[in-house]
Amino acid sequence: MTGTTEPSAPEYPAEPAPGHGEALALAAGLLTVVLWSSNFPVIRYAARDYSPDHLALLRCLFAAAALAVYAVGARMRLPEWRDWPVFIGFGVSGMALSSLGLAYGLQTVSAGAGAFIIGTIPVFSALMARGFLAERLGGLGWAGIAVSAGGTALIALGEGEGLRVGWGVLFLLASAFCQSIFYVFQKPYLRRYSPIEITCYIVWSGALSLLVFLPGLPGELAAAGWGPTLALAYQGVFPVALAFVTWSVALKRAKAARVTSLVYLMPLLSTAIAYVWLAEVPAALSLLGGLTAIAGVAILNVWGK
């Protein structure tokens, strides 16, 4: 959930039979979720020394470089020419704009609250699939969306000042919306490309589109020091590149429903990491709203479709 290029849910093969490999798969899935959860505290930490534009650019460049190393080693093919405009559009939406939304939003919103907001991506995806792909939603699906929206409103009030909603929440909602565009409309391309190929294409396209912010980056690199820069390098290598591999392993060796349920732990893990690392505690209203929002997403995913 990445501006963090978190893999969406392709059409899975037949569920594997239970066995000793399933424990390893669930461990791989849990590792993935821990890596994704660390995204939000890392951005909060790096935002102390980098402007939002340069933060988004740098994390995407590190991710693009890590995936380029993989692509060369695997001799990965490039997309067909007819598909380049689509993947560029996916990169601008699912990587560049979503990364900018994260970078700007987490300037003022706590890491835990930010993770709860990004966790509402399935709500945006369901609404777009309903509007553009004619996918049906049951009554519980709409109820889940309503519950999630109410939880997000509580987060906004908890992270704002009184009854005024801060811009940070709106930026994070925009980030979630931009990521959901990619998750919904990539489905037809999963028939011709593997998920790792699509991930590489959108990360590279997103990084290229963010090069407009290259002026001024060398100065911030020199002033920031090693800590924030290494934190962003970690983001590119681990929550994007490595996490995709561990997620794929988990989905291949265990039941998809069991693995994907681990994603609901992400906001809580992000809150815990931010508390231990940054001594950051979200407001009580934000935490209540976050739990409500994730409950709505669970209702939508489990019973609503």
C-alpha positions as CSV (number, residue, x, y, z in Angstrom):
1,M,0.0,0.0,0.0
2,T,2.8,2.0,-1.1
3,G,2.8,4.8,-2.7
4,T,4.7,1.9,-1.5
5,T,3.6,-0.3,-4.6
6,E,2.0,-2.8,-2.5
7,P,0.9,-5.7,-4.8
8,S,-2.7,-5.9,-5.5
9,A,-4.7,-9.2,-5.7
10,P,-4.4,-10.9,-9.1
11,E,-6.4,-14.0,-10.0
12,Y,-4.7,-16.6,-7.7
13,P,-4.0,-20.1,-8.8
14,A,-5.6,-23.0,-6.9
15,E,-5.1,-22.8,-3.2
16,P,-2.1,-24.9,-2.0
17,A,-2.7,-27.8,0.3
18,P,-1.8,-27.2,4.0
19,G,1.6,-28.4,5.0
20,H,4.9,-27.4,6.7
21,G,5.5,-24.8,3.9
22,E,2.4,-22.9,5.0
23,A,4.1,-21.8,8.2
24,L,7.1,-20.5,6.2
25,A,4.6,-18.7,3.9
26,L,2.8,-17.0,6.7
27,A,6.2,-15.9,8.1
28,A,7.1,-14.4,4.7
29,G,3.7,-12.7,4.7
30,L,4.2,-11.3,8.2
31,L,7.7,-10.1,7.2
32,T,6.2,-8.3,4.2
33,V,3.6,-6.5,6.4
34,V,6.3,-5.5,8.9
35,L,8.3,-4.0,6.0
36,W,5.3,-2.2,4.6
37,S,4.4,-0.9,8.1
38,S,7.8,0.7,8.4
39,N,7.2,3.0,5.4
40,F,5.2,5.5,7.4
41,P,7.7,6.1,10.3
42,V,10.5,6.2,7.8
43,I,8.8,9.0,5.9
44,R,8.1,10.9,9.1
45,Y,11.8,10.6,10.1
46,A,13.1,11.6,6.7
47,A,10.7,14.5,6.4
48,R,12.7,16.3,9.1
49,D,15.5,16.9,6.6
50,Y,13.9,16.6,3.1
51,S,11.2,18.6,1.4
52,P,8.2,16.5,0.4
53,D,9.1,16.8,-3.3
54,H,12.7,15.6,-2.8
55,L,11.6,12.9,-0.4
56,A,9.2,11.4,-2.9
57,L,11.8,11.6,-5.7
58,L,14.6,10.0,-3.6
59,R,12.6,7.1,-2.3
60,C,11.4,6.4,-5.9
61,L,14.9,6.6,-7.3
62,F,16.2,4.1,-4.7
63,A,13.2,1.7,-5.4
64,A,13.8,2.1,-9.2
65,A,17.5,1.2,-8.8
66,A,16.8,-1.8,-6.6
67,L,14.3,-3.2,-9.1
68,A,16.6,-2.5,-12.0
69,V,19.2,-4.7,-10.4
70,Y,16.6,-7.4,-10.2
71,A,15.4,-6.9,-13.8
72,V,18.9,-7.2,-15.2
73,G,19.7,-10.3,-13.2
74,A,16.4,-11.9,-14.2
75,R,16.7,-10.7,-17.8
76,M,13.2,-9.3,-17.5
77,R,11.5,-8.3,-20.7
78,L,10.3,-4.8,-21.4
79,P,6.6,-4.2,-22.1
80,E,5.2,-4.1,-25.6
81,W,5.2,-0.7,-27.2
82,R,1.4,-0.5,-27.2
83,D,1.4,-0.8,-23.4
84,W,4.0,1.8,-22.6
85,P,1.4,4.7,-22.3
86,V,-0.7,2.7,-19.9
87,F,2.3,1.8,-17.7
88,I,3.5,5.3,-17.7
89,G,0.0,6.4,-16.5
90,F,0.1,3.7,-13.8
91,G,3.5,5.0,-12.8
92,V,2.4,8.6,-12.5
93,S,-0.7,7.7,-10.5
94,G,0.4,4.6,-8.5
95,M,3.9,5.7,-7.7
96,A,4.7,9.4,-8.4
97,L,1.4,11.1,-7.2
98,S,0.8,8.6,-4.4
99,S,4.4,9.1,-3.2
100,L,3.9,12.9,-3.2
101,G,0.6,12.5,-1.3
102,L,2.4,10.4,1.3
103,A,5.3,12.9,1.6
104,Y,3.0,15.9,2.0
105,G,0.4,14.2,4.1
106,L,2.9,12.8,6.7
107,Q,4.3,16.2,7.3
108,T,1.4,16.8,9.7
109,V,-0.2,13.4,10.2
110,S,1.3,10.8,12.6
111,A,2.7,7.6,11.1
112,G,0.0,5.4,12.7
113,A,-2.9,7.6,11.5
114,G,-1.4,7.8,8.1
115,A,-1.2,4.0,7.8
116,F,-4.9,3.7,8.8
117,I,-5.8,6.2,6.1
118,I,-3.8,4.4,3.4
119,G,-5.4,1.2,4.6
120,T,-8.7,2.4,3.1
121,I,-7.4,1.8,-0.4
122,P,-9.8,-1.1,-0.9
123,V,-12.7,1.3,-0.3
124,F,-11.6,3.5,-3.2
125,S,-10.9,0.4,-5.3
126,A,-14.3,-1.1,-4.7
127,L,-16.1,2.2,-5.6
128,M,-14.1,2.5,-8.8
129,A,-14.6,-1.1,-9.7
130,R,-18.3,-0.5,-9.2
131,G,-18.4,2.6,-11.4
132,F,-16.1,1.5,-14.2
133,L,-16.0,-2.3,-14.2
134,A,-19.6,-2.9,-13.2
135,E,-18.5,-5.0,-10.2
136,R,-21.4,-5.5,-7.8
137,L,-21.4,-4.6,-4.1
138,G,-23.8,-6.2,-1.6
139,G,-25.6,-4.3,1.2
140,L,-22.8,-5.3,3.6
141,G,-20.3,-3.9,1.1
142,W,-21.9,-0.5,1.2
143,A,-22.1,-0.8,5.0
144,G,-18.4,-1.5,5.2
145,I,-17.7,1.6,3.0
146,A,-19.8,3.8,5.3
147,V,-18.1,2.5,8.4
148,S,-14.7,3.0,6.9
149,A,-15.6,6.6,5.8
150,G,-16.8,7.3,9.3
151,G,-13.6,6.0,10.8
152,T,-11.6,8.2,8.4
153,A,-13.6,11.2,9.4
154,L,-12.7,10.5,13.1
155,I,-9.0,10.3,12.1
156,A,-9.3,13.6,10.3
157,L,-10.8,15.2,13.4
158,G,-8.2,13.6,15.7
159,E,-5.3,14.8,13.5
160,G,-6.7,18.3,12.9
161,E,-7.2,21.2,15.2
162,G,-10.7,21.0,16.8
163,L,-13.3,20.6,14.0
164,R,-10.9,21.8,11.3
165,V,-9.5,19.0,9.0
166,G,-5.9,19.4,8.2
167,W,-4.4,19.3,4.7
168,G,-2.3,16.3,5.7
169,V,-5.4,14.0,5.8
170,L,-6.6,15.2,2.4
171,F,-3.1,14.5,0.9
172,L,-3.1,11.0,2.3
173,L,-6.6,10.3,1.0
174,A,-5.4,11.6,-2.4
175,S,-2.5,9.2,-2.2
176,A,-4.9,6.3,-1.4
177,F,-7.1,7.3,-4.3
178,C,-4.1,7.4,-6.8
179,Q,-2.9,4.0,-5.7
180,S,-6.4,2.5,-6.1
181,I,-6.5,3.7,-9.7
182,F,-3.6,1.5,-10.5
183,Y,-4.9,-1.5,-8.5
184,V,-8.2,-1.5,-10.3
185,F,-7.2,-0.9,-13.9
186,Q,-4.1,-3.2,-13.9
187,K,-6.3,-6.3,-13.8
188,P,-6.4,-6.9,-17.6
189,Y,-2.6,-6.6,-17.9
190,L,-2.0,-9.3,-15.3
191,R,-3.1,-11.8,-18.0
192,R,0.0,-10.8,-20.1
193,Y,2.5,-9.6,-17.5
194,S,3.6,-10.9,-14.2
195,P,3.0,-8.8,-11.0
196,I,6.8,-8.2,-10.6
197,E,7.0,-7.0,-14.2
198,I,4.2,-4.5,-13.7
199,T,5.7,-3.4,-10.4
200,C,9.0,-2.6,-12.1
201,Y,7.3,-0.7,-15.0
202,I,5.3,1.5,-12.7
203,V,8.2,2.2,-10.3
204,W,10.5,3.2,-13.2
205,S,7.8,5.3,-14.8
206,G,7.0,7.0,-11.5
207,A,10.7,7.8,-10.7
208,L,11.2,9.3,-14.2
209,S,8.2,11.5,-13.9
210,L,9.5,12.8,-10.5
211,L,12.8,13.9,-12.1
212,V,11.1,17.4,-12.5
213,F,12.0,17.8,-8.8
214,L,15.7,17.0,-9.4
215,P,16.9,20.7,-9.0
216,G,17.9,21.3,-5.4
217,L,18.2,17.6,-4.5
218,P,22.1,17.6,-4.3
219,G,21.9,20.4,-1.8
220,E,19.4,18.6,0.4
221,L,21.5,15.4,0.1
222,A,24.5,17.2,1.4
223,A,22.7,18.9,4.2
224,A,20.6,15.9,5.4
225,G,23.4,13.6,6.4
226,W,23.5,9.8,6.3
227,G,20.6,9.0,8.6
228,P,17.6,10.2,6.6
229,T,19.2,9.3,3.3
230,L,19.9,5.7,4.4
231,A,16.3,5.5,5.7
232,L,15.0,6.4,2.2
233,A,17.4,3.9,0.7
234,Y,16.0,1.2,3.0
235,Q,12.6,2.1,1.8
236,G,13.4,1.5,-1.8
237,V,15.3,-1.8,-1.2
238,F,13.2,-3.4,1.4
239,P,9.5,-2.3,1.6
240,V,9.3,-2.2,-2.3
241,A,11.8,-4.7,-3.8
242,L,12.3,-7.3,-1.1
243,A,8.7,-7.1,0.2
244,F,7.4,-7.9,-3.2
245,V,9.4,-11.1,-3.3
246,T,8.4,-12.2,0.2
247,W,4.7,-11.4,-0.6
248,S,4.9,-13.5,-3.7
249,V,6.4,-16.4,-1.7
250,A,3.6,-16.1,0.8
251,L,0.8,-16.1,-1.8
252,K,2.3,-19.2,-3.6
253,R,2.7,-21.3,-0.5
254,A,-0.4,-20.5,1.6
255,K,-4.1,-19.8,1.2
256,A,-4.5,-16.3,-0.3
257,A,-7.3,-15.3,2.2
258,R,-5.1,-16.2,5.2
259,V,-2.1,-14.3,3.9
260,T,-4.0,-11.2,2.8
261,S,-5.7,-10.9,6.2
262,L,-2.2,-10.1,7.6
263,V,-2.5,-6.7,5.9
264,Y,-5.0,-5.6,8.6
265,L,-2.1,-5.6,11.0
266,M,-0.2,-3.0,9.1
267,P,-1.6,0.2,10.7
268,L,-1.1,-1.2,14.2
269,L,2.4,-2.3,13.5
270,S,3.2,1.1,12.0
271,T,1.8,2.8,15.1
272,A,4.0,0.6,17.3
273,I,7.2,1.2,15.2
274,A,6.6,5.0,15.3
275,Y,6.1,4.8,19.0
276,V,9.3,2.9,19.7
277,W,11.4,4.8,17.1
278,L,10.0,8.3,17.1
279,A,8.1,8.4,20.4
280,E,5.1,9.3,18.4
281,V,1.6,8.6,19.8
282,P,-1.5,9.3,17.7
283,A,-4.4,11.0,19.3
284,A,-7.0,8.8,21.0
285,L,-9.6,9.9,18.5
286,S,-7.3,9.1,15.6
287,L,-6.7,5.6,16.9
288,L,-10.4,5.0,17.4
289,G,-11.1,6.2,13.9
290,G,-8.3,4.1,12.5
291,L,-9.7,0.9,14.1
292,T,-13.1,1.8,12.8
293,A,-11.9,2.5,9.3
294,I,-10.0,-0.9,9.2
295,A,-13.1,-2.7,10.5
296,G,-15.1,-1.2,7.6
297,V,-12.5,-2.4,5.2
298,A,-12.7,-5.9,6.7
299,I,-16.5,-5.9,6.4
300,L,-16.2,-4.8,2.7
301,N,-13.6,-7.5,1.9
302,V,-15.0,-10.4,3.8
303,W,-18.8,-10.1,3.3
304,G,-19.4,-7.1,1.0
305,K,-18.5,-8.5,-2.4
